[in-house]
């Protein structure tokens, strides 16, 4: 690549990075838990999340779940089902919709809001009031009551599946492994980075045959660490802008300095001047940073959708 073309390329990457920040500026993923009900009851039922703490004994900022979610449409609720649910909340817990939350509100519905591709009922609970430690309660019009064991929400947005059985003793709940989510997020972050930096290596007219070992060694270490950190941050906090400014961009800057030192200072890239090697390191890291911004939201959303 000619010097003028390289300058134009780097300027374009910087402009793209600056513009991309605005795409994330007004976004901020919120806690969310999706409860799927497989073989849902063939009768009206209510499902709610339970959080720790007796509702009657809670002090401080209490937010009524019915007022928050059904303001002006309380008459759409079944009073008998609502009473049955409240009556069966165990000691030491409170129902987040049927009673309320403390400190922060939570959106949700007591009845199913739709179905997934397999026909399973869906209950989506979201916003800052979604508890990290929770139980699930399900009550039916005929008086059946099911209560899950204590569960933990280990990532920002996740799902669980209730396998309903008319004999409630045989009703179970499964929680997807977070390992799969972390692995998918890691690969979806690392592989595109390797591809774009490899393409740039060829555009800078470096011989792949002579440099592939150094390229892979350096990137599998530096970009591998960055991809691992990105995976953990995104799954636990969502693809939020502050993740990048507080954690990932400083890591990108450190990796840039390391790669300049290895490629140019130590001469790991061969065939051209040290100045070109340094410029390649700058361009490759800017390109991967821009790509990371653009891919962060769709990759995170995809991983969440299957977790």
C-alpha positions as CSV (number, residue, x, y, z in Angstrom):
1,X,0.0,0.0,0.0
2,X,1.3,3.5,-0.9
3,X,2.0,5.9,2.0
4,X,-0.9,8.2,1.0
5,X,-3.3,5.3,0.8
6,X,-2.2,4.1,4.2
7,X,-2.8,7.5,5.7
8,X,-6.3,7.6,4.2
9,X,-7.0,4.1,5.5
10,X,-5.9,5.0,9.1
11,X,-8.0,8.2,9.0
12,X,-11.0,6.3,7.8
13,X,-10.7,3.8,10.6
14,X,-10.4,6.6,13.2
15,X,-13.5,8.3,11.8
16,X,-15.4,5.1,11.9
17,X,-14.4,4.5,15.5
18,X,-15.5,7.9,16.5
19,X,-18.9,7.6,14.7
20,X,-19.5,4.2,16.1
21,X,-19.4,5.5,19.7
22,X,-22.6,7.3,19.0
23,X,-24.3,4.1,18.1
24,X,-23.7,2.8,21.6
25,X,-24.1,6.1,23.4
26,X,-27.8,5.7,24.0
27,X,-27.8,1.9,24.5
28,X,-27.4,0.2,27.7
29,X,-28.4,-3.5,28.1
30,X,-30.5,-4.1,31.2
31,X,-30.8,-7.3,33.2
32,X,-33.3,-9.7,31.7
33,X,-34.5,-13.2,32.4
34,X,-36.7,-15.2,30.0
35,X,-38.7,-18.1,31.4
36,X,-39.8,-20.7,28.8
37,X,-42.6,-23.0,29.8
38,X,-42.5,-26.3,28.0
39,X,-45.8,-28.2,27.8
40,X,-47.5,-25.3,29.5
41,X,-50.7,-25.8,31.5
42,X,-53.8,-26.1,29.3
43,X,-55.6,-23.7,31.6
44,X,-55.0,-20.1,32.7
45,X,-52.0,-19.7,34.9
46,X,-49.7,-17.1,36.4
47,X,-45.9,-17.2,36.7
48,X,-43.7,-14.9,38.7
49,X,-40.2,-14.5,40.0
50,X,-39.5,-14.6,43.7
51,X,-36.7,-12.5,45.2
52,X,-35.3,-12.8,48.7
53,X,-36.9,-10.9,51.6
54,X,-40.4,-10.9,53.1
55,X,-42.5,-8.3,51.4
56,X,-44.2,-7.2,54.6
57,X,-40.9,-6.8,56.4
58,X,-39.1,-4.9,53.6
59,X,-38.2,-1.3,54.3
60,X,-36.9,1.4,52.0
61,X,-37.8,1.9,48.4
62,X,-40.6,-0.5,47.7
63,X,-42.1,-0.5,44.2
64,X,-45.5,-2.1,43.8
65,X,-45.3,-4.6,41.0
66,X,-49.0,-4.4,40.0
67,X,-49.0,-0.6,39.9
68,X,-45.7,-0.6,37.9
69,X,-46.8,-3.2,35.3
70,X,-50.6,-2.9,35.3
71,X,-51.4,0.7,36.0
72,X,-54.8,1.4,34.6
73,X,-55.4,-2.2,33.6
74,X,-55.7,-4.0,36.9
75,X,-59.1,-5.2,35.8
76,X,-57.4,-7.5,33.3
77,X,-56.0,-9.6,36.1
78,X,-57.7,-12.7,37.6
79,X,-58.1,-11.8,41.3
80,X,-58.4,-15.5,42.3
81,X,-55.1,-16.5,40.5
82,X,-53.4,-13.4,41.9
83,X,-54.5,-14.3,45.4
84,X,-53.5,-17.9,45.0
85,X,-50.0,-16.8,43.9
86,X,-49.6,-14.4,46.8
87,X,-50.8,-17.0,49.3
88,X,-48.1,-19.5,48.2
89,X,-45.1,-17.2,48.4
90,X,-42.8,-18.9,51.0
91,X,-41.5,-17.1,54.0
92,X,-38.3,-15.1,53.3
93,X,-39.3,-14.3,49.7
94,X,-41.6,-12.0,47.8
95,X,-43.2,-12.0,44.4
96,X,-41.7,-9.4,42.1
97,X,-44.8,-8.8,40.0
98,X,-47.6,-9.9,42.2
99,X,-46.2,-7.9,45.1
100,X,-43.2,-5.8,44.0
101,X,-39.5,-5.1,44.1
102,X,-37.2,-3.1,46.4
103,X,-34.7,-0.6,45.1
104,X,-35.4,-0.9,41.4
105,X,-38.5,-1.8,39.3
106,X,-39.0,-4.8,37.1
107,X,-41.0,-5.1,33.9
108,X,-43.0,-8.3,33.3
109,X,-46.3,-10.1,33.0
110,X,-47.9,-12.7,35.1
111,X,-49.3,-14.4,32.0
112,X,-47.4,-15.6,28.9
113,X,-46.5,-12.8,26.5
114,X,-46.1,-15.2,23.5
115,X,-44.4,-18.3,22.4
116,X,-41.0,-19.3,20.9
117,X,-40.4,-21.1,17.7
118,X,-41.2,-24.4,19.4
119,X,-44.5,-23.3,20.8
120,X,-43.2,-22.9,24.4
121,X,-44.9,-20.1,26.4
122,X,-42.6,-17.1,27.1
123,X,-42.4,-14.9,30.2
124,X,-39.9,-12.1,29.9
125,X,-38.8,-10.2,33.0
126,X,-36.5,-7.2,32.5
127,X,-34.9,-4.1,34.0
128,X,-32.8,-3.4,37.1
129,X,-35.2,-5.1,39.5
130,X,-34.6,-8.6,38.1
131,X,-33.1,-10.5,41.0
132,X,-29.8,-12.4,40.7
133,X,-30.9,-15.0,43.2
134,X,-34.5,-16.0,42.5
135,X,-37.1,-18.7,42.5
136,X,-40.0,-19.3,40.0
137,X,-43.6,-19.8,41.1
138,X,-46.4,-21.0,38.9
139,X,-50.0,-21.3,39.9
140,X,-53.0,-22.6,37.8
141,X,-56.7,-21.8,37.8
142,X,-57.4,-25.3,39.1
143,X,-55.3,-24.6,42.1
144,X,-52.0,-26.3,41.2
145,X,-48.9,-24.7,42.7
146,X,-45.3,-25.2,41.7
147,X,-42.2,-23.6,43.2
148,X,-38.7,-24.0,41.9
149,X,-35.5,-24.4,43.9
150,X,-33.3,-21.4,44.4
151,X,-31.6,-20.4,41.1
152,X,-28.8,-17.9,40.2
153,X,-28.7,-15.5,37.2
154,X,-25.0,-15.6,36.4
155,X,-25.0,-13.4,33.3
156,X,-26.8,-10.1,32.5
157,X,-29.4,-11.7,30.3
158,X,-30.3,-15.3,30.4
159,X,-33.1,-17.9,30.2
160,X,-34.4,-20.9,32.0
161,X,-36.9,-23.5,30.9
162,X,-39.7,-24.9,33.1
163,X,-40.7,-28.4,32.0
164,X,-44.3,-28.5,33.2
165,X,-46.1,-31.6,34.3
166,X,-49.7,-31.8,35.5
167,X,-48.2,-33.7,38.5
168,X,-46.3,-30.8,39.8
169,X,-43.8,-33.2,41.6
170,X,-42.5,-34.0,38.2
171,X,-42.1,-30.4,37.0
172,X,-38.5,-29.5,36.6
173,X,-36.4,-26.5,35.5
174,X,-33.2,-26.4,33.4
175,X,-30.6,-23.6,33.2
176,X,-28.4,-23.5,30.1
177,X,-24.7,-23.7,30.8
178,X,-22.8,-20.4,30.7
179,X,-19.7,-22.2,29.3
180,X,-21.3,-22.4,25.9
181,X,-22.1,-18.7,25.9
182,X,-18.6,-17.7,26.9
183,X,-17.0,-20.0,24.3
184,X,-19.3,-18.7,21.5
185,X,-18.7,-15.1,22.5
186,X,-14.9,-15.7,22.6
187,X,-14.8,-17.3,19.2
188,X,-17.1,-14.7,17.6
189,X,-14.8,-12.0,18.9
190,X,-11.4,-13.6,18.1
191,X,-12.0,-15.2,14.6
192,X,-13.2,-12.0,12.9
193,X,-10.2,-10.1,14.4
194,X,-7.8,-12.7,13.0
195,X,-9.4,-12.5,9.6
196,X,-9.3,-8.7,9.3
197,X,-5.8,-8.5,10.6
198,X,-4.7,-11.3,8.3
199,X,-6.2,-9.5,5.3
200,X,-4.4,-6.3,6.3
201,X,-1.1,-8.2,6.6
202,X,-1.5,-9.1,2.9
203,X,-2.6,-5.6,1.9
204,X,0.6,-4.3,3.5
205,X,2.3,-6.7,1.1
206,X,3.8,-8.9,3.7
207,X,4.6,-12.5,2.7
208,X,2.1,-14.9,4.4
209,X,4.6,-17.7,4.0
210,X,7.3,-15.8,5.8
211,X,5.2,-14.2,8.5
212,X,2.2,-16.4,9.4
213,X,3.9,-18.0,12.4
214,X,4.7,-14.6,14.0
215,X,1.3,-13.3,13.1
216,X,-0.6,-16.2,14.7
217,X,1.7,-16.3,17.7
218,X,1.3,-12.6,18.5
219,X,-2.4,-12.4,17.8
220,X,-3.4,-15.6,19.6
221,X,-1.8,-14.2,22.7
222,X,-2.7,-10.5,22.5
223,X,-6.1,-10.7,20.8
224,X,-6.9,-14.0,22.6
225,X,-6.6,-12.2,26.0
226,X,-8.7,-9.3,24.7
227,X,-11.4,-11.6,23.3
228,X,-11.5,-13.5,26.6
229,X,-11.9,-10.2,28.6
230,X,-14.5,-9.0,26.1
231,X,-16.5,-12.2,26.4
232,X,-16.7,-12.0,30.2
233,X,-17.5,-8.3,30.2
234,X,-20.2,-8.6,27.5
235,X,-22.0,-11.6,29.0
236,X,-22.0,-10.2,32.5
237,X,-22.7,-6.6,31.7
238,X,-24.0,-6.5,28.1
239,X,-22.5,-4.8,25.1
240,X,-22.3,-1.5,27.0
241,X,-20.3,1.5,25.9
242,X,-18.6,1.9,29.3
243,X,-17.1,-1.5,29.0
244,X,-15.1,-0.3,26.0
245,X,-14.0,3.0,27.5
246,X,-13.1,1.7,30.9
247,X,-11.7,-1.7,30.1
248,X,-11.4,-2.8,26.5
249,X,-10.0,0.4,25.0
250,X,-7.1,0.6,27.5
251,X,-6.4,-3.0,26.8
252,X,-6.5,-2.3,23.1
253,X,-4.0,0.5,23.7
254,X,-1.7,-1.8,25.7
255,X,-1.9,-4.5,23.0
256,X,-1.1,-1.9,20.3
257,X,2.1,-1.0,22.1
258,X,3.0,-4.6,22.6
259,X,2.4,-5.4,18.9
260,X,4.4,-2.4,17.7
261,X,7.3,-3.6,19.9
262,X,7.1,-7.2,18.7
263,X,6.5,-6.4,15.0
264,X,8.8,-3.4,14.6
265,X,11.0,-3.3,17.6
266,X,11.8,-7.0,17.7
267,X,11.5,-7.4,13.9
268,X,9.0,-10.3,14.0
269,X,7.5,-9.1,10.7
270,X,10.0,-9.5,7.9
271,X,10.2,-8.2,4.4
272,X,9.6,-4.5,4.9
273,X,10.9,-1.6,7.0
274,X,10.3,-1.3,10.7
275,X,8.2,1.8,10.0
276,X,5.8,-0.2,7.9
277,X,5.6,-2.9,10.5
278,X,4.7,-0.2,13.1
279,X,2.1,1.3,10.8
280,X,0.6,-2.2,10.2
281,X,0.3,-2.7,13.9
282,X,-1.5,0.6,14.3
283,X,-3.8,-0.1,11.3
284,X,-4.6,-3.7,12.3
285,X,-5.5,-2.7,15.9
286,X,-7.7,0.2,14.8
287,X,-9.4,-2.1,12.3
288,X,-10.1,-4.8,14.9
289,X,-11.3,-2.1,17.4
290,X,-13.8,-0.8,14.8
291,X,-14.9,-4.3,13.9
292,X,-15.3,-5.1,17.6
293,X,-17.6,-2.1,18.0
294,X,-19.8,-3.1,15.1
295,X,-20.0,-6.8,16.1
296,X,-20.4,-6.3,19.8
297,X,-24.2,-5.8,19.9
298,X,-25.2,-8.5,17.3
299,X,-22.8,-11.1,18.6
300,X,-23.9,-10.5,22.2
301,X,-27.6,-10.6,21.2
302,X,-27.1,-13.8,19.3
303,X,-25.3,-15.5,22.2
304,X,-28.0,-14.3,24.7
305,X,-30.8,-15.6,22.4
306,X,-29.4,-19.2,22.6
307,X,-28.3,-19.1,26.2
